[in-house]
Amino acid sequence: MNGLKTQEIGSLKKPDWFVRYLKNPRISREEKERARDDLAFINIKMFEHIGLDFVYDGEARRIEMYEYPIRRIRGFKFAGRVRSFDNKYYRKARCVSELEYRGNYHRDEFLFVKKYARKQPKIPVTGPYTLVDWSYNEYYKSKEDFLFEMSRKIIRPLLKDLEELGAEVIQIDEPAATTHPDEVPLFVEAFNEAVRGVNSKINVHICYSGDEYKSLFPHIAEMKASLFALEFANRDTPELGISDEKRRGYKALKLFREYNIKKEIGLGVIDVHTDFIEPPELIRDRILFAVKVIGDPELIYVNPDCGLRTRRREVAFKKLENMIKGVELARKQLL
């Protein structure tokens, strides 16, 4: 069967040797850039060795998903550090002038992955709603004005530039999408503005929702996205089985059936907030439950809930290895 393709979501933890190397003031910028290349290559090959169908470089060149793009967009000044999750922090910025696109800030990293990956590259891009929601607005009259300027003047040109370089699959990360449920229609409209005229396959990744993604419906039926990568494992039980009780973390899948939305689902089967190594049988049952609800395994892609940067690398790779084994078990049962 051709269904149940596998992917990572984005980030991996940077190894200690790499962090120490970058902090060493005696090492030149050129040597540090070569170290980034080395880490990117290692991550790509580890993903491919594990057996993922879609790969990236573990975001080896990015500080994190917010600060990296904000640094490269004209119109921002950094304010201070705020906490995101798992004791991770990012530098929050103020928008103090009109936004200006300064060029494709993912160009070099994408070209590197395209050159060395033997599997299908997938590039993650932080979406307009998250960049705006996580920033202070001190220039635009409203959040809506700020958001649509970000969609039209920054993200859309970025996506088109990536497409021109050969990016066939682009994942737009929107962890802030459900943090303000009343703004979901605005999020959808701004998303569609950002991808207007882009012909690459567009995926969207939306992190954990306090209302179990209910606020997204029915609005996401209008989104110009092919695949929705969502977080489920974080709320699920570790017990085997495909009953509603055992797989209660996956009940939001029924919303797609209820609203008759036939989109591809990036099924989160790995909890990125714990070192618990999910056994292949548990991953198998999570997949089989999803197939039971959605009905068509061709619509299901299998991935972790989110990026794995909060987990030690050995834990992250073991989780992914078991994910692949779980997919193989599910495929055998579905034949």
C-alpha positions in Angstrom: 0.0 0.0 0.0 1.1 3.6 -0.7 -0.5 5.2 2.3 0.9 6.0 5.8 3.9 8.0 4.5 6.2 9.2 7.3 7.8 12.6 8.1 9.4 14.6 10.9 7.8 17.9 11.9 11.0 20.1 12.1 13.4 20.6 14.8 16.0 18.4 16.6 18.0 19.2 19.6 21.5 20.5 18.8 24.3 18.3 20.2 26.5 19.7 22.9 29.6 19.7 20.8 27.9 21.9 18.3 26.6 24.4 20.8 30.1 24.6 22.5 31.7 25.1 19.0 29.4 28.0 18.1 30.0 29.7 21.5 33.8 29.6 21.1 35.0 33.1 20.2 38.3 31.7 18.8 36.5 29.9 16.0 35.9 31.8 12.8 32.5 32.4 11.2 33.6 30.3 8.2 34.4 27.3 10.5 31.1 27.7 12.3 29.3 27.7 9.0 31.0 24.4 8.1 29.9 23.0 11.4 26.3 23.9 10.6 26.7 22.1 7.3 28.1 19.0 9.1 25.2 19.0 11.5 22.6 19.5 8.8 24.1 16.6 6.8 24.2 14.3 9.9 20.5 15.1 10.6 19.4 14.5 7.0 21.2 11.2 6.9 19.9 10.1 10.3 16.3 10.8 9.2 16.9 8.9 5.9 18.6 6.0 7.7 15.6 5.7 10.1 13.4 5.5 7.0 11.3 8.7 6.8 9.7 9.5 3.5 10.0 13.3 3.9 13.1 14.9 5.5 14.7 18.1 6.5 17.8 19.1 8.4 16.4 19.3 11.9 16.6 23.1 11.6 20.3 22.9 12.2 20.8 26.5 11.2 17.9 28.0 13.1 17.9 29.4 16.6 14.2 28.6 16.9 11.1 29.1 14.8 10.3 32.7 15.7 13.6 34.6 16.2 15.2 33.2 13.1 12.8 34.8 10.6 12.2 37.9 12.6 15.9 38.7 12.6 15.7 38.7 8.8 12.5 40.8 8.3 12.9 44.6 8.3 10.6 46.4 10.7 11.4 44.7 14.0 13.4 45.4 17.1 13.9 42.8 19.8 12.5 43.5 23.2 13.3 40.7 25.7 13.0 37.0 26.4 9.8 35.2 27.1 9.0 31.6 27.8 7.5 29.3 25.2 7.3 25.8 26.6 9.4 23.1 28.4 11.6 26.0 29.8 12.5 27.1 26.3 12.7 30.9 25.7 12.6 33.1 22.6 13.4 36.8 22.1 10.1 38.7 21.5 10.2 41.5 19.0 8.4 44.8 18.5 7.1 45.8 15.1 8.2 49.5 14.9 8.0 50.2 11.2 6.6 49.0 7.9 7.4 45.4 7.1 9.9 44.8 4.3 11.0 41.5 2.7 14.7 41.3 2.6 15.0 38.1 0.6 14.6 34.4 1.0 15.9 33.7 4.5 15.6 29.9 4.0 17.5 29.8 0.7 20.8 28.4 1.8 19.4 25.8 4.1 16.9 24.6 1.6 19.4 24.3 -1.2 21.7 22.3 1.1 19.0 19.8 1.9 17.9 19.6 -1.8 21.5 18.8 -2.7 22.1 16.1 -0.2 18.7 14.5 0.6 17.8 11.3 -1.2 14.3 11.4 0.1 11.7 14.1 -0.5 12.7 17.4 1.2 10.1 19.2 3.1 10.9 22.7 4.4 9.2 24.2 7.5 8.3 27.9 7.4 6.9 29.8 10.4 3.5 31.2 9.4 2.1 34.7 9.4 -0.3 34.4 12.2 2.3 33.0 14.7 4.9 35.7 13.7 2.3 38.4 14.3 0.7 36.9 17.5 4.1 36.4 19.1 5.2 40.0 18.4 4.3 43.4 19.9 2.5 45.6 17.4 3.7 49.3 17.7 3.2 50.4 14.1 0.1 49.0 12.4 -3.4 50.3 13.3 -4.7 46.8 14.1 -3.6 43.2 14.5 -5.5 42.5 11.3 -3.5 45.1 9.3 -0.3 43.8 10.8 -1.2 40.2 9.9 -2.2 40.8 6.3 0.9 42.8 5.7 2.9 39.8 7.0 1.0 37.4 4.7 1.3 39.5 1.6 4.6 41.2 1.9 6.7 38.6 3.7 5.4 35.1 3.7 4.0 35.0 0.2 7.2 36.2 -1.5 9.2 33.7 0.7 7.0 30.8 -0.4 7.2 31.8 -4.1 11.0 32.1 -3.8 11.2 28.7 -2.2 9.0 27.3 -4.9 11.3 28.8 -7.6 14.2 27.0 -6.0 12.4 23.7 -6.3 10.6 23.3 -3.0 7.8 20.9 -3.8 6.5 20.5 -0.2 6.3 23.4 2.2 5.1 23.1 5.8 3.7 26.2 7.4 4.1 26.1 11.2 1.3 27.9 13.1 1.5 26.9 16.7 -0.5 30.1 17.7 -3.4 29.3 15.4 -5.8 28.1 18.2 -4.6 30.3 21.1 -7.4 32.9 20.3 -10.4 30.8 19.2 -12.4 33.9 18.1 -9.6 34.7 15.6 -9.6 31.4 13.8 -11.5 32.8 10.8 -8.9 35.6 10.6 -6.1 33.0 10.8 -7.6 31.1 7.9 -8.0 34.2 5.8 -4.4 35.3 6.4 -3.1 31.8 5.6 -4.9 31.8 2.3 -3.5 35.2 1.5 0.0 33.9 2.2 -0.3 30.9 -0.1 -2.1 32.7 -2.9 -0.5 31.8 -6.3 1.9 29.2 -4.7 1.7 25.9 -6.5 3.9 23.8 -4.2 2.1 21.4 -1.9 1.2 23.3 1.3 1.0 21.5 4.6 0.1 23.2 7.9 1.3 22.2 11.3 -0.9 23.3 14.2 0.2 22.5 17.8 -1.9 21.4 20.7 -5.3 23.0 21.1 -6.9 23.6 24.5 -10.3 22.9 23.0 -9.1 19.8 21.1 -9.1 21.6 17.8 -12.8 22.3 17.9 -12.3 26.0 17.2 -10.7 25.2 13.9 -14.0 23.8 12.6 -15.7 24.3 10.2 -13.3 27.2 9.2 -10.3 25.0 8.1 -12.5 23.6 5.3 -11.6 26.8 3.5 -7.9 26.6 4.0 -5.7 26.2 1.0 -3.7 23.4 2.6 -3.3 19.8 1.5 -2.3 18.4 4.8 -3.0 19.2 8.5 -0.3 18.0 10.8 -1.8 17.9 14.3 -0.9 17.0 17.8 -2.7 13.9 19.3 -0.2 11.7 21.3 0.3 14.2 24.0 -3.3 13.6 25.2 -3.6 9.9 24.5 -3.2 6.9 26.8 -0.2 4.5 26.7 -2.6 1.5 26.5 -3.0 -0.7 23.5 -6.2 -0.9 21.6 -8.3 1.0 19.0 -11.4 1.7 21.1 -12.5 5.3 21.8 -11.6 4.9 25.4 -8.0 3.7 24.7 -7.5 6.3 21.9 -9.2 9.3 23.6 -6.3 11.6 22.5 -7.5 11.1 18.9 -11.2 12.0 19.1 -10.6 15.3 17.3 -10.2 13.2 14.2 -13.9 12.7 14.2 -14.4 16.4 13.5 -13.0 15.9 10.0 -15.6 13.2 9.4 -18.4 15.2 11.0 -17.7 18.2 8.8 -16.9 16.1 5.7 -13.4 17.6 5.3 -11.3 15.2 3.2 -7.8 16.5 3.7 -4.6 14.6 4.4 -3.8 14.3 8.1 -0.4 14.4 9.6 -1.1 12.1 12.5 0.9 12.9 15.6 1.8 9.5 17.2 4.9 10.6 19.2 4.7 12.7 22.3 7.5 15.3 22.2 7.1 16.4 25.8 8.3 13.1 27.4 11.2 10.7 27.2 8.8 7.8 27.1 9.7 5.7 24.1 6.4 4.7 22.5 6.4 1.0 21.6 5.7 0.1 18.0 2.5 -1.6 19.0 1.1 1.5 20.5 1.9 3.5 17.4 0.3 0.8 15.3 -2.9 1.1 17.3 -3.0 4.9 17.1 -2.7 4.6 13.3 -5.3 1.9 13.1 -7.7 4.0 15.1 -7.1 6.9 12.7 -7.8 4.7 9.7 -11.0 3.5 11.4 -12.2 7.1 11.8 -10.9 8.6 8.6 -11.6 5.6 6.4 -8.8 6.0 3.9 -5.2 5.2 4.9 -4.0 7.2 1.8 -5.0 10.3 3.6 -2.9 9.6 6.7 0.8 10.7 7.1 2.5 9.6 10.3 4.7 12.0 12.3 5.6 13.2 15.8 3.2 15.6 17.5 5.7 18.5 17.0 9.4 19.1 16.6 11.7 17.0 18.8 14.1 19.8 19.9 13.2 19.4 23.6 14.3 15.8 23.7 17.8 14.3 23.8 18.9 13.2 20.4 19.2 9.6 21.3 15.6 9.7 22.6 14.4 11.5 19.6 15.9 9.0 17.2 14.6 6.0 19.1 11.1 7.5 19.1 11.4 7.9 15.3 12.7 4.4 14.9 9.8 3.0 16.8 7.4 5.2 14.7 8.7 3.5 11.5 8.3 0.1 13.1 4.7 1.0 14.2 3.9 2.1 10.6 5.2 -1.3 9.3 3.0 -3.1 11.8 -0.1 -1.1 10.8 0.6 -1.6 7.1 0.7 -5.4 7.6 -2.6 -5.4 9.4 -4.2 -3.2 6.8 -3.2 -5.4 3.9 
